[in-house]
Amino acid sequence: MKKSVRLYIEGNVQGILFRSFIKENAEKQNVKGFTRNLEDGRVEVFIEGDTNNVDKMIEICKKGPKYSQIKNMQIKPETFQGFKDFKVLHI
């Protein structure tokens, strides 16, 4: 079964290679989508793929990389988009 979610992650999550960490783990979990920094200091992550892989990726995002401090994470269900890969976007 396929699943898509959008995450909004708050805390110490910018400037510490958070997006690279997300991309690396997304590729390991075989999920597709994107991540980007938002102007308000949050990181947005859109992930889709097999339900088990997406759920594992959500847990990875909750922990973050070594120097991150996750204060809050919103999880919003999304419509499956059919992304072909996982990208780090820049705004």
KESENU-209864 format. One line per 10 residues: number of its first residue (from 1); their letters; for each residue x, z, y of N, C-alpha, C, O. Coordinates in steps of 0.02 Angstrom, whole numbers, plus 50000, padded with zeros to 5 digits. Last residue first. Layout:
REM residues N
NUM = A = X Z Y X Z Y X Z Y X Z Y | ... .
//
This chain:
REM residues 91
91 = IHLVKFDKFG = 50741 49912 51374 50696 49899 51430 50733 49902 51495 50704 49892 51548 | 50783 49852 51215 50808 49879 51278 50759 49862 51333 50738 49805 51339 | 50763 49889 51041 50743 49854 51101 50771 49889 51162 50781 49950 51161 | 50823 49865 50887 50830 49911 50943 50815 49870 51005 50851 49823 51021 | 50724 49815 50744 50765 49801 50803 50768 49861 50850 50723 49902 50853 | 50703 49760 50582 50700 49819 50626 50748 49808 50683 50807 49793 50672 | 50602 49619 50528 50662 49660 50527 50651 49721 50572 50596 49732 50597 | 50477 49564 50532 50524 49537 50483 50588 49579 50476 50623 49575 50426 | 50313 49636 50546 50381 49627 50571 50427 49604 50515 50417 49622 50457 | 50172 49649 50527 50210 49600 50490 50279 49585 50518 50303 49528 50515 .
81 = QFTEPKIQMN = 50083 49743 50579 50102 49685 50621 50140 49631 50583 50140 49574 50604 | 49947 49848 50547 50006 49816 50518 50021 49751 50556 49976 49709 50563 | 49897 49957 50675 49880 49899 50634 49945 49868 50610 49993 49861 50648 | 49938 50134 50667 49937 50068 50699 49914 50015 50649 49913 50027 50589 | 49927 50309 50704 49918 50253 50657 49912 50187 50695 49883 50185 50750 | 50048 50404 50786 49986 50367 50795 49981 50311 50743 50027 50269 50739 | 50121 50555 50815 50116 50502 50764 50048 50469 50772 49996 50502 50767 | 50236 50636 50921 50167 50612 50911 50169 50555 50860 50214 50512 50863 | 50340 50770 50920 50334 50702 50896 50260 50686 50885 50227 50719 50845 | 50452 50877 51009 50384 50857 50992 50385 50786 50966 50426 50745 50988 .
71 = KIQSYKPGKK = 50587 50906 51008 50540 50957 51032 50469 50942 51011 50429 50987 50998 | 50736 50884 50929 50668 50858 50931 50622 50915 50952 50619 50967 50918 | 50888 50856 50975 50844 50914 50973 50773 50889 50983 50753 50874 51039 | 51038 50783 50905 50971 50779 50935 50936 50847 50931 50952 50889 50889 | 51159 50776 50841 51157 50810 50907 51088 50807 50941 51081 50826 50999 | 51130 50711 50712 51164 50776 50718 51152 50811 50785 51137 50871 50786 | 50967 50630 50721 51039 50634 50707 51067 50702 50726 51031 50745 50752 | 50805 50689 50654 50850 50655 50701 50923 50661 50681 50939 50692 50631 | 50691 50749 50598 50755 50785 50599 50802 50755 50650 50836 50792 50687 | 50589 50657 50614 50576 50727 50634 50641 50767 50640 50646 50812 50681 .
61 = CIEIMKDVNN = 50642 50544 50555 50635 50546 50628 50623 50616 50653 50645 50634 50708 | 50630 50579 50421 50697 50568 50449 50694 50573 50526 50738 50603 50557 | 50490 50579 50411 50527 50642 50400 50598 50637 50429 50623 50685 50457 | 50466 50443 50432 50438 50492 50478 50476 50558 50472 50493 50589 50522 | 50527 50390 50317 50556 50376 50383 50529 50424 50436 50566 50444 50481 | 50440 50431 50218 50509 50456 50218 50541 50447 50286 50577 50491 50310 | 50327 50356 50258 50324 50429 50258 50394 50460 50258 50406 50509 50292 | 50377 50227 50235 50358 50247 50303 50356 50323 50308 50380 50352 50357 | 50392 50233 50096 50450 50222 50138 50437 50243 50210 50480 50272 50242 | 50258 50250 50053 50309 50301 50037 50370 50294 50082 50398 50345 50105 .
51 = TDGEIFVEVR = 50195 50130 50105 50175 50197 50127 50229 50249 50114 50245 50288 50158 | 50299 49995 50154 50265 50031 50100 50253 50103 50122 50296 50133 50154 | 50286 49970 50332 50312 49952 50266 50270 49987 50213 50213 50006 50225 | 50339 50007 50499 50289 49984 50450 50324 49964 50386 50382 49944 50385 | 50358 50089 50654 50382 50075 50587 50324 50054 50543 50268 50080 50548 | 50415 50111 50812 50360 50079 50775 50388 50061 50707 50437 50024 50702 | 50458 50235 50924 50477 50203 50860 50414 50175 50829 50365 50211 50819 | 50522 50286 51079 50465 50257 51043 50492 50224 50980 50542 50188 50983 | 50583 50430 51154 50600 50371 51114 50536 50351 51077 50502 50392 51047 | 50572 50491 51325 50554 50490 51254 50584 50429 51220 50606 50382 51253 .
41 = GDELNRTFGK = 50600 50472 51458 50647 50512 51418 50630 50516 51345 50670 50541 51305 | 50520 50386 51528 50506 50457 51536 50550 50502 51493 50539 50563 51490 | 50557 50258 51487 50580 50282 51552 50569 50357 51563 50604 50388 51602 | 50608 50256 51316 50557 50249 51367 50583 50281 51432 50626 50324 51430 | 50706 50164 51201 50701 50220 51248 50645 50205 51296 50635 50147 51316 | 50645 50101 51043 50669 50092 51112 50663 50157 51150 50621 50200 51135 | 50631 50014 50889 50638 50076 50926 50663 50060 50995 50699 50011 51005 | 50527 49926 50768 50574 49930 50824 50579 50002 50849 50537 50044 50833 | 50509 49852 50607 50480 49873 50670 50531 49874 50725 50573 49830 50730 | 50513 49904 50431 50523 49856 50486 50492 49883 50550 50453 49931 50548 .
31 = VNQKEANEKI = 50602 49983 50298 50544 49979 50343 50563 49933 50401 50621 49926 50418 | 50700 50020 50203 50666 49956 50199 50600 49955 50238 50549 49929 50214 | 50779 50128 50217 50712 50141 50190 50671 50077 50183 50614 50080 50159 | 50891 50070 50277 50898 50103 50211 50831 50113 50178 50826 50107 50117 | 50833 50029 50398 50858 49978 50352 50868 50008 50282 50854 49974 50232 | 50806 50154 50451 50750 50107 50439 50772 50053 50389 50734 50035 50345 | 50934 50205 50470 50891 50234 50419 50831 50190 50403 50808 50189 50345 | 50980 50120 50574 51017 50126 50511 50973 50153 50455 50974 50127 50399 | 50882 50147 50674 50891 50079 50645 50926 50082 50577 50903 50051 50529 | 50906 50283 50701 50841 50261 50677 50847 50193 50643 50820 50183 50588 .
21 = FSRFLIGQVN = 51039 50278 50747 51022 50320 50689 50956 50296 50658 50950 50290 50597 | 51017 50203 50862 51060 50176 50808 51047 50213 50743 51045 50183 50689 | 50939 50293 50936 50911 50229 50914 50952 50197 50859 50923 50167 50813 | 51032 50399 50956 50970 50410 50919 50941 50345 50893 50922 50340 50835 | 51151 50412 51025 51147 50363 50970 51085 50372 50927 51085 50355 50868 | 51125 50489 51133 51161 50520 51077 51158 50476 51015 51162 50501 50959 | 51042 50445 51234 51113 50452 51249 51154 50483 51193 51212 50501 51204 | 50897 50541 51197 50927 50482 51227 51000 50496 51242 51019 50552 51260 | 50846 50660 51149 50845 50602 51104 50874 50538 51135 50876 50487 51102 | 50795 50805 51160 50861 50778 51175 50872 50718 51128 50903 50725 51075 .
11 = GEIYLRVSKK = 50621 50763 51170 50675 50812 51163 50740 50782 51187 50740 50737 51230 | 50500 50668 51078 50522 50702 51139 50577 50752 51122 50579 50779 51067 | 50441 50517 51018 50483 50574 51003 50510 50602 51068 50540 50566 51109 | 50309 50439 50953 50337 50455 51018 50375 50520 51009 50345 50572 50995 | 50279 50311 50835 50302 50379 50849 50326 50383 50920 50358 50338 50946 | 50159 50222 50749 50199 50224 50810 50215 50297 50824 50171 50339 50824 | 50145 50148 50586 50137 50203 50633 50181 50192 50694 50232 50159 50691 | 50074 50072 50444 50107 50063 50508 50093 50123 50552 50036 50147 50556 | 50081 50029 50271 50065 50078 50323 50105 50061 50386 50162 50039 50382 | 50022 49965 50113 50061 49959 50175 50036 50009 50227 49977 50029 50227 .
1 = M = 50042 50000 49941 50000 50000 50000 50044 50000 50063 50097 50032 50064 .
//
